[in-house]
Amino acid sequence: MQLFCVKPKVHMLDTFAEFAEEFALNKNDLLLTETILYDTFAKPLNLPCRVILKDTYDRGEPNEQTVDGILRDIKDWEINRIIAMGGGSVIDIGKVITVRNAYPIRDVMCGRTDACPDKALAILPTTCGTGSEVTFGGIITMRDTGLKTAIMDERLTAQHAVLIPELIAGLPFNTFIYCSMDALGHSMESFVSAARGNELARAVGARSVSLILDGYAEMILHGPDYRQNLLRNFIIASCLAGMAVNNGGAGPVHALAYPLGENYKMSHGESIYQFLCPVFRLYQREAGGSALEEVLDMAEKPLRKCGLFTARKEIFTQLEAMFNRVLPLRSLGEAGMKPEDVEPFANSILATKQRLLVASYVPFTREMAVEIYRERL
């Protein structure tokens, strides 16, 4: 039985300029990125590669129309390698456009076209959240359903994951925290996964949790700008979290989060923030056990460091207090959710997110989903 797999070679470089030189970008490379990143890091270098700016097609999360538009525009270009520099949206698009004869992308997503790549892929993450640089597959919102649809194929994995702290230095504070919360969710959920959890995934996930929580403690002690001293730790933590979730899997926190992005355009990281502590409090109430005790161990030291530890049995409530000290959480009601949305959302995730719910540390029921949604209103 396979326990762990990391396919990309992982690199650490200080600047994008160093990357461009080391990887010898050329006319048969396609740089897929966004305008602000291109203007800041790539344009001054006068690179010979072709460029596609994702935000000139659509500023939102990756959707079928945007991917098809990009594929139409590059169909006559000779491309050997794609450089995806961006957040999760750019990275997901970068993965699917490596596929041979990918247009229309609906045929790839539905399995009518084989997801066989004919281009190499290097990923440069510009957030500290998704860990998508080391995961396979991507998520595209389909036109007819409006739903985020995953294509999970190990062939859609980058050859190179390139971590460059410079690329996350300019993230707005809220974005930085929400992204890191996504990484924290990946690591904590995969650590206790009932479906795919294993010791190797837990090992990398545990280090990710420690780096992120210690970083939050440092920001509480020294202020939000102190994150600039922690960029390397956070981009490493995000990458480790990607390895953890790719091998251990996500769970109910992510299942509960999806309707918020689909209905209220809430960022995925903020959605994870909404549900991480409530789900783990539920686990503690319903089961306890050794894996959960290890998560408590990871959390206790950073909580003590910033003076928020009171009692072990209250750690997940204390963690929530830590998160709120770093960045206060709004209620779901403030985001637009109404009491009458609770039951349909619970029904939806039970019907469509079983691949996540089966990883729950305890059997996850509709009643649990309703309870947690109502807690957050």
C-alpha positions in Angstrom: 0.0 0.0 0.0 1.4 3.4 -1.0 1.7 5.7 2.0 3.2 8.8 0.6 4.1 10.4 -2.8 5.6 13.8 -3.7 6.3 14.1 -7.4 7.6 17.6 -8.0 11.1 18.5 -7.2 10.9 21.2 -4.6 13.2 24.3 -4.9 13.8 27.3 -2.7 15.0 30.5 -4.3 15.1 34.1 -2.9 13.8 35.9 -6.0 11.9 35.5 -9.2 14.9 36.8 -11.1 17.0 33.9 -9.7 14.3 31.5 -10.9 14.2 33.0 -14.4 18.0 32.6 -14.7 18.2 29.1 -13.1 15.4 27.7 -15.3 16.6 29.5 -18.4 13.1 30.7 -19.5 12.9 30.8 -23.3 10.5 31.5 -26.2 8.8 28.1 -25.9 7.8 28.7 -22.3 4.4 30.1 -21.3 4.3 32.3 -18.2 0.7 32.1 -16.8 0.2 34.7 -14.1 -1.7 37.9 -13.2 -1.0 41.5 -14.2 0.3 42.8 -10.9 2.7 39.8 -10.5 3.9 40.2 -14.1 4.4 43.9 -13.8 6.3 43.5 -10.5 8.5 40.5 -11.0 8.6 39.5 -14.7 8.2 42.6 -16.9 11.4 44.3 -15.7 13.4 41.2 -16.8 12.3 41.4 -20.5 11.9 37.7 -20.6 11.7 35.9 -24.0 8.8 33.7 -23.0 5.1 34.1 -24.0 2.7 35.5 -21.3 -0.9 35.0 -20.5 -2.5 37.1 -17.8 -5.3 35.3 -16.2 -7.1 38.3 -14.7 -7.6 39.8 -18.2 -10.0 36.9 -18.8 -11.7 36.8 -15.4 -10.8 38.0 -11.9 -12.6 35.2 -10.1 -11.9 31.6 -9.4 -11.1 29.3 -12.4 -14.1 28.6 -14.5 -14.8 26.8 -17.7 -15.2 29.9 -19.8 -11.8 31.3 -18.7 -9.9 28.1 -19.3 -11.5 27.7 -22.8 -10.6 31.3 -23.6 -7.0 30.8 -22.7 -6.8 27.5 -24.7 -8.2 29.3 -27.8 -5.6 32.0 -27.5 -2.6 29.7 -27.2 -3.7 27.0 -29.6 -1.2 28.0 -32.3 1.7 28.6 -30.0 4.5 26.1 -29.7 4.7 25.6 -25.9 7.0 23.1 -24.2 6.7 24.3 -20.6 4.2 26.2 -18.6 5.3 28.4 -15.7 2.3 29.0 -13.4 3.0 31.9 -11.1 0.1 32.7 -8.9 -2.4 31.5 -6.3 -4.7 28.5 -6.5 -6.7 29.8 -9.5 -3.7 30.3 -11.7 -2.2 27.0 -10.5 -5.4 25.0 -11.2 -5.6 26.5 -14.7 -1.9 25.8 -15.3 -2.4 22.2 -14.5 -5.3 21.6 -16.8 -3.9 23.4 -19.8 -0.9 21.1 -19.8 -3.2 18.5 -21.2 -2.9 17.6 -24.9 -5.9 18.7 -27.0 -7.5 20.2 -23.8 -10.0 22.4 -25.7 -12.8 22.3 -24.8 -11.9 21.8 -21.2 -15.4 20.3 -20.5 -14.3 17.2 -22.4 -11.3 16.8 -20.1 -13.3 17.4 -17.0 -15.9 14.9 -18.0 -13.4 12.2 -19.1 -14.1 12.4 -22.8 -10.6 13.6 -23.5 -7.7 11.8 -21.8 -5.9 14.0 -19.3 -2.5 13.2 -20.7 -0.1 16.2 -20.5 2.1 17.2 -23.4 3.8 20.1 -21.7 6.0 20.3 -18.6 4.9 22.4 -15.6 6.7 24.5 -13.0 4.6 26.1 -10.3 5.6 29.2 -8.3 3.0 29.8 -5.5 2.3 33.4 -4.6 0.2 32.5 -1.5 0.9 30.5 1.6 -2.3 28.4 1.5 -3.2 25.9 -1.1 -0.1 23.9 -1.4 -1.2 23.2 -4.9 2.4 23.3 -6.1 2.8 19.7 -4.8 -0.7 18.3 -5.3 -2.3 16.7 -8.4 -5.4 17.7 -10.2 -7.3 21.0 -10.1 -10.8 22.5 -9.6 -12.7 24.3 -12.3 -16.2 25.8 -11.9 -18.4 24.4 -14.7 -20.7 26.7 -16.7 -23.9 24.6 -16.6 -23.9 23.7 -12.8 -22.0 26.7 -11.3 -20.3 24.1 -9.1 -16.6 23.7 -8.4 -15.6 20.4 -10.1 -12.4 18.5 -9.4 -10.3 16.6 -11.9 -8.0 14.4 -9.8 -5.4 12.8 -12.0 -1.8 12.2 -10.8 -0.5 13.1 -14.3 -1.6 16.7 -13.6 1.3 17.2 -11.2 4.1 19.7 -11.7 7.7 18.6 -12.4 9.0 21.5 -10.3 7.5 23.4 -7.3 9.5 26.6 -6.7 9.2 28.3 -3.3 10.1 32.0 -3.5 9.4 34.0 -0.3 9.6 37.3 -2.3 6.4 36.3 -4.0 4.3 36.3 -0.9 5.8 39.4 0.7 3.2 41.7 -0.8 0.1 39.8 0.2 -2.5 41.9 2.1 -2.6 40.9 5.7 -6.1 39.5 5.6 -5.2 37.4 2.5 -2.0 36.2 4.2 -3.9 35.0 7.2 -6.8 33.4 5.2 -4.3 31.6 3.0 -2.3 30.2 5.9 -5.6 29.1 7.5 -6.3 27.0 4.5 -2.9 25.4 4.9 -3.6 24.8 8.6 -6.9 23.2 7.7 -5.1 20.9 5.2 -2.6 19.8 7.9 -5.0 19.3 10.8 -7.6 17.5 8.8 -5.1 15.2 7.1 -3.5 14.5 10.5 -6.8 13.0 11.9 -8.2 11.6 8.6 -10.0 8.4 9.2 -9.8 7.5 5.5 -6.3 8.1 4.4 -4.3 9.3 7.4 -0.9 7.7 7.8 2.3 8.4 9.7 4.2 10.0 6.8 1.4 12.4 6.0 1.1 13.2 9.7 4.8 13.9 10.0 4.8 16.7 7.4 1.4 17.9 8.5 2.6 18.2 12.1 5.6 20.4 11.1 3.2 22.6 9.0 0.9 23.1 12.0 3.8 24.0 14.3 5.2 26.6 11.9 1.8 28.3 11.3 0.7 28.4 14.9 4.1 29.6 16.1 3.9 32.3 13.4 0.5 33.4 14.7 1.9 33.6 18.2 4.8 35.8 17.0 2.4 38.1 15.2 0.3 38.4 18.4 3.5 39.3 20.3 5.1 41.6 17.8 2.3 42.8 15.5 1.0 42.0 12.0 4.0 43.4 10.2 6.2 40.8 11.9 5.0 38.3 9.3 7.6 39.8 6.9 10.2 37.9 9.1 8.3 34.7 8.8 7.8 34.4 5.0 10.1 31.5 4.5 8.4 29.6 7.4 4.9 30.2 6.0 5.6 29.3 2.4 7.3 26.1 3.6 4.4 25.3 5.9 2.0 25.7 3.0 4.0 23.3 0.8 4.2 20.8 3.6 0.4 21.1 4.1 0.0 20.4 0.4 2.0 17.2 0.8 0.0 16.3 3.8 -3.4 16.8 2.3 -2.4 15.2 -1.0 -1.5 12.0 0.9 -3.8 12.2 3.9 -6.8 13.9 2.5 -9.1 16.7 3.7 -12.4 16.3 5.6 -15.6 17.9 6.9 -14.0 21.3 7.5 -13.5 21.6 3.7 -16.9 20.1 3.0 -18.6 22.6 5.1 -16.6 25.4 3.5 -17.5 24.8 -0.1 -21.1 26.2 -0.1 -19.8 29.5 1.3 -17.5 30.1 -1.7 -20.2 29.0 -4.1 -23.0 31.2 -2.6 -21.3 34.2 -1.0 -18.0 34.4 -2.8 -16.2 34.0 0.5 -12.6 33.1 0.1 -11.8 29.5 0.7 -9.3 30.4 3.5 -12.0 32.4 5.4 -14.4 29.5 4.9 -11.9 27.1 6.5 -11.4 29.6 9.4 -15.2 29.5 10.0 -15.2 25.7 10.6 -11.8 24.5 11.7 -12.3 24.9 15.5 -16.0 24.0 15.6 -15.2 20.7 13.8 -12.3 19.9 16.1 -14.3 20.8 19.2 -16.9 18.3 18.0 -14.2 15.6 17.6 -13.0 16.3 21.1 -16.6 16.0 22.5 -17.5 12.9 20.6 -14.3 10.8 20.6 -10.9 12.1 21.9 -8.2 9.6 21.1 -4.4 9.6 20.4 -4.4 11.5 17.1 -6.5 14.3 18.6 -4.2 14.4 21.7 -1.2 14.9 19.4 -3.0 17.9 17.8 -3.6 19.3 21.3 0.2 18.9 22.0 1.0 20.9 18.8 -1.3 23.7 19.8 -0.3 24.0 23.5 3.2 25.4 23.0 2.3 28.4 20.7 -0.8 29.1 22.9 1.5 29.3 25.9 4.0 31.4 24.0 1.4 34.2 23.4 -0.3 33.8 26.8 -3.6 32.3 25.7 -3.3 28.8 27.2 -5.7 28.2 30.1 -6.7 24.5 30.1 -6.0 21.6 27.8 -9.7 20.6 27.5 -10.4 24.2 26.1 -7.6 24.2 23.5 -9.8 24.5 20.5 -11.6 27.4 22.0 -8.3 29.0 22.9 -7.1 28.4 19.3 -10.1 30.3 18.1 -9.2 33.1 20.5 -5.7 33.1 19.0 -7.1 33.3 15.5 -9.4 36.2 16.5 -6.4 38.0 18.0 -4.6 37.7 14.7 -7.6 38.5 12.5 -11.2 38.8 13.9 -13.7 36.4 12.3 -17.0 37.7 11.0 -20.2 35.7 11.5 -21.8 33.8 8.6 -24.8 36.2 9.0 -22.5 39.1 8.2 -21.4 37.2 5.0 -25.0 36.9 3.9 -26.0 33.5 5.2 -29.6 33.2 6.5 -31.1 30.6 9.0 -33.1 29.1 6.1 -29.8 28.3 4.3 -28.6 25.9 7.0 -30.7 22.8 6.1 -30.1 23.1 2.3 -26.4 23.5 2.8 -26.2 20.5 5.2 -28.2 18.4 2.7 -25.9 19.5 -0.2 -22.7 18.5 1.4 -24.1 15.2 2.5 -25.1 14.5 -1.1 -22.0 15.8 -2.9 -19.0 15.8 -0.5 -18.8 12.3 0.7 -15.2 12.0 -0.5 -14.5 14.5 2.2 -16.9 13.4 4.9 -15.7 9.9 4.9 -12.4 11.2 6.2 -14.0 12.6 9.4 -12.4 11.6 12.6 -15.9 10.6 13.8 -18.8 9.5 11.6 -20.1 12.8 10.3 -23.9 13.3 10.2 -26.3 15.8 8.8 -27.2 16.8 12.3 -23.5 17.7 12.9 -23.4 19.9 9.8 -26.6 21.7 10.9 -25.2 22.2 14.4 -22.0 23.8 13.1 -23.6 26.0 10.5 -26.0 27.3 13.1 -23.2 27.9 15.6 -21.5 30.2 13.0 -24.6 32.3 12.1 
